[in-house]
Amino acid sequence: MPKSETAVLVLQGGGALGAYQAGAFQCLAEAGFDIGWVAGISIGAINAAIICGNPPDRRTERLQEFWEEVSSVLAFTPPVWGPKSRHMFTEFAAAEVMAAGVPGFFKPQLPMAFWPFGESQALSVYDTSPLQKTLGELVDFDYLNDKGPRLSVGATDIETGNFAYFDSRKIRIDARHIMASGALPPGFPPVEIDGHLYWDGGLVSNTPLQYVMDNAGRDPLCIFQIDLFSARGDRPSDIQDVQQRDKDIRYSSRTRLTTDRYRHLHNLRAAAERLAAKLPKDMQSDPDLAVLREAGPDCPMTLVHLIHRKEGFEGNSKDYEFSRLSMTEHWAAGNADVKRTLSHKQWLSRQPGRDGLQVFDLSSKDEKGNKP
């Protein structure tokens, strides 16, 4: 990748599916991409903190430590005789998580936490104190704030309902900011920061793509948008399919809608620049024209879609099914999608740094553009 481009990772929320992002990052790192900015929501914020809070040669190793820890209860490979038995194992694994929690991540609240006659009741089903300890072990927050890539994580202010972003360019990030981004109710408790309570950023938008585009500077960006839910899918055939499609649509966060909007803004800005060049000098400073000339980001952008596609064994519980088997398969899928994208002829023939917005969605296609 040209040195003039800054590589950016945009990491969507999606719980257990986040292993897909880790696999994608591993492949990008091995391909030589020097990541300069990582933005994340929920599990994407956790992956982002691990990446930004470690030197380049430790990032994949630390991600592996995290994902092996959270999948350690069901680390065995079960006997699978076909799709039906695999689906049964998946549902069993998800039920285990609901009952016992996830090592290094969350655990059930004690029953007394909901005692109605106590001074206060728990605001969540699970306790996320294990995650705070895990982040302390796997993330060097001094490195993250002083030396690491720029980090931006999104959360939701409970009282205003508004989006809030914590950006290492503006504040010092610590474990609270990462946990706030992933505090999905009613499972996880809100996180207090400077007198405000925050929940998961996915309640407002499950992708930080708009934040990245709104805050881009003038230098060219190469953005890898690594999504865990696909807006596109098949018609449901039963109630479980209905629940899964509902979740996919809600949490896909209209990534392509955002992409189309910024493509339109890029085109509008370019048209305004061409118009300004045709006008007399005394009209080039017209305030209405100035608004049009500021309509879109002032930098060339390449946007690469990498989207986790539904696996045959997955059901509605896919985002909280933390078995080792599923984790390794999601990791491998992320790895494979990056390799497929970087070897595609359209990617190899792209023009880095070209004005405007270039969009690539190549991971589900072969060299001829056919879906596998």
N, C-alpha and C positions, 0 to 999 in steps of 0.2 A: 504494500500500500504506500502511496506517495507520502513523504514526510509532511507535505503541506496540508494533508487531511488529518483531522482529529477523529479518532475512532471512539464512538459512543455506544454504550450498551443501554438499552431501554428494557427493563425487566418487569413484566406483568406479575400480578399476584396469582396464586393458584395452589397453595399448600404443597401437598406431596408431589405435584407435577413439577415443582421447581427443580427437581433433578435434571429435567430436560435443559434448563438454562445452564446448569453446571456443566453438562456434557457439551453444550454449544460453546461455552466459554473455553473449555479445555482445547477444543479444536481450533478456535480462533487464536488462542495463545500459541499453540504449536505452529500455526501458520504465520506467526510473526507480527500479529496485530498488537500494537502498543496502545492500550486503552487509556484514554485521557479523561473520560467522564463516564460515570455510571449513575443511572437514575432508576429507582425501583419503588415498587409498592408491595407491601405485605411480604410474602416469601421472597419476592424480588428484592426487597430492601435488605433482607438477611443475606442473600447471596451477594448483593452489592457491597454490603459492609465487609464481608469476608474478603472480597476481591480488593476493595480499596484499602482495607486495613492490614494488608500484608505486602511485602515486596514481591515483584513479579515471579521469582523462582519458588515462592511458597504458596501462591494463590490456589493452584489446582489441588495441591496437597491438603490445604486447609479446607477447601470445599469437600474433598473426599472424606476428611475426618468428620465434618458435620453430617454429611448424608449417610455415612456408615453408622454414626451414633444414633440418628433418628430412626434408622431402620434395623436397629440391633435386636429388638425383641423378636422379630420374625425374620431372622437372618438365614434360616434354612430354606432350601429349595424343595418345595413339595412335589410329590408325584402328580403329574398332570397328564390325563389321558385324552384330552380334547377340550374344546372351548367351554363346555358346560362345567367340567370339573375345575377349570381355571377360574371361571367366573365365581364358582362356589368358594374357592380359596380367597379370591379378592374380597368377597363379602365378609368372610370370616375375619380376614385381616383388618378390614374397616371396623368391624364390631369390636375387635380387640382394642383398637385405638380409642373408640368411644368409651369403653369400659375402664381402661387402664392408663390412657394417655400415651405420650411419646417420649422416650428417653431424651434428655437434654433439651426438651422443648416445652412440654406442658404435662400437668398431672391433674387428676380430678380434685376438686375442692372437697374438704372434709364435710360430712353431713351437717355438722354443727354450724358451718358457715352460713347456712340458710335458716338457722333457728329464728323464728319470727319475733321472739321476745328478747333478743340480744340488743346490744347498743347499735349494731349495724349489720346488715346482711351482705353477703358476697354479691358482686355485680356480674359474676360470670360463672359458668359451669366449671371452668378449669383454672388452674393456677399456673402462670407462666414464669414463675421464679426460676425454674430450671433453664429457661432460655437466657435469662440475664447472666447466669453463671457460664453458660456455653459461649455467649458472646464475649465475655471477659477472657475466656481461655483462647478463643480463636481469632479475635480481632484486636490488633494493636491500635487503640484509638489515638494515641499520640502520632503514630505513623500516618494514620488515616487523615488526620487534620493538618499535619505539617508537611508530609511528603507524598502521600498517595494521590491517586486520581481524584478529580472532583466527584463528590457524592451528593446526590439529591434524593431525598425520600419523602413521599407524600403521606399525609394523615388527614383525618377529618376532625375538626373542632366540634365537640359534642354540643356545646351550647349555641353556636351560630349555625352549625350545619355546613360550614364553609371548608373548602380545601385549604390545607396549610402545607407548605413545603419547607423542609429543613435542608439547607444547602451548606456544604462545607466551605463554600466561597464567602458565606455571610456569617455563619456561627460555628462554634465548635460542636461537633457531633459527639454524642455518647450513646450508651446502650439504650437510654430512654427513648431517643428519637427513632431508633430501629424498631423497638418494641411497640411504640405508638403506631407506626406504619402498619404493623401486623396484628393490631388488637381488634380482631373481628368479633363483634358481639353476636349472640350472647355467649359464645364459647370462651372468649378471652376478655380479661378485665381492661378497662380504660387505663391509660397512662397519663399521669399528671406531669406537665412541664411548665414551669414558670406560672403556676396558678391556673392553667388551662387543662382541661381533660380532653384526651384524644382517643379516637377509635381508628380502625383500619381505613386507609385511604381509598380502598376499593369500594367503600360505600358511596363515594362520589364518582370516582373514575378508577378503573382497575389498571390503567396504563399511564405512565408519566410522559408519554410522547408529546402531548401539547406543551407541557412545561419546558421540555428540552427545546422545542421549536420556538416557543415564545422568548426563550432566554439565550438563544444562539447569538454569537457575536458575528464577526465578519469573516472569520477564517472558515474554509471548507470543512464540512462535517461528513463523516461516513457513519450512519446510524444503523445499528443492528437492533431491530425491534423483535425481541424474543418473547412471543406470546404463548400462554399456556391454555387458552381457550380459543377455539375456532368459531367465528360467527357463522360459517357455512357448515351445513350438515344435512343428513338425510331426514326424511319425514319420519316421525316416531311411529312405532308399531305397537307399543304397549305403554303402560303407565310409567315404567322405569325410563323408557326412552323419552317420554314427555319431560320427566324431571331433569334428565341430563341435558336435553336441548334447551330447556328453560335456563339452566345454569350456564351453559355455553353462551347463549345469546346475551344474558345479563352481564357476564364477566368478560366477554370479548371486548367490551368498551368501545365498539365502533371504530376500531383501528383504521379501517379503510376509509371511513367517513372523515376522520381527522386527516388522513393522507390526502384525500381528494380536496379538502378545504385548503390545505397549505399549497397544493399544486395550483389551485385557482388563485390564491394570494400571490404566489410567485409570478404567475402569468400576468396578473393585474399590475404588479409592481413593474415588471418588464415593459408592459404596454405604456405605463405612465412615464417611464424613462425615455421611451422612444418618442412619446408625444412631447415631452419637455424639450427634446433636441430639435423639434420642428418649430417650436414657438419662439417669438421674439424674446430677447433677453429680459425685457421689462415684465413679461408674463411668466417667466420661469420660476419666479419667487411667489407666485400666487398660492395662498394658504390652502386652498382646496386641492391644488395639484400636489402640494407637499404631503397632504394626508394620503393621497394615492401612492406617492412614491415611498411611503413608509408602510405600505399595506402588508408586506410579507417579510420574512427573515432576509437580512442583508448578507446572505452568504450562499454559496453553492451547497447543495445537500444531495447525498446519496442515501436512500432509505432502503434497507434490506429487511424484508419480512421473513421471519423464521417462526413458524406456527406449529405448535404441538397438535398433531392430528390424532383423532380418536383411535385408540387401539381396540382390537376386537374383544379383549377381556374386560375393558373398562365399563363401569356403570356410573350411577349418580354419585357414588362414594369415592370417585377417583382422586379427588383433591384431599382426602384425608385417609387414604389407604397407603400406609407407610411400610409395606413389606420390603425386604431386601430385593426380592425378585422383581417387583414392579419398579423399584428405584433404579436398579441397574438397567432395566429395559428403557426407562425414560431417559436416563443418562446417555445410553447408546443411541437413542433416537435423535437427541439433540446433536450429538457428535456427527451422526450420519447426515443430518440435514445441512449442517454447515459444510461438510465435505462435498455434498452434492451441489450446493450453491456455488462454492468457490471454484469448482471444476466445470461449471456450466459455461457454454460458449458465450452467452449473453454477458455474464460477469467478466469473463476474460477479455471481452472486446469493449468494455465500458470505457468512458472518458472521465477519469478522476478529475474532480475540480471543475467540471463543466457547469456553466451558469444554469440556475434553475433547480428543479427537483427531479432527480432520477430515482425511479422506484423499481425494485427487483423483488419478485416473489417466485423463486426458482426451486425451492426445496422439495416441492411435490411433483416436479416434472423432470423428464429425462432430457437429453440433448435435443430431441425433436419437439419438445414442448408437450409431450404426452404424459398424462398421469400414469404412474406405475400401477 
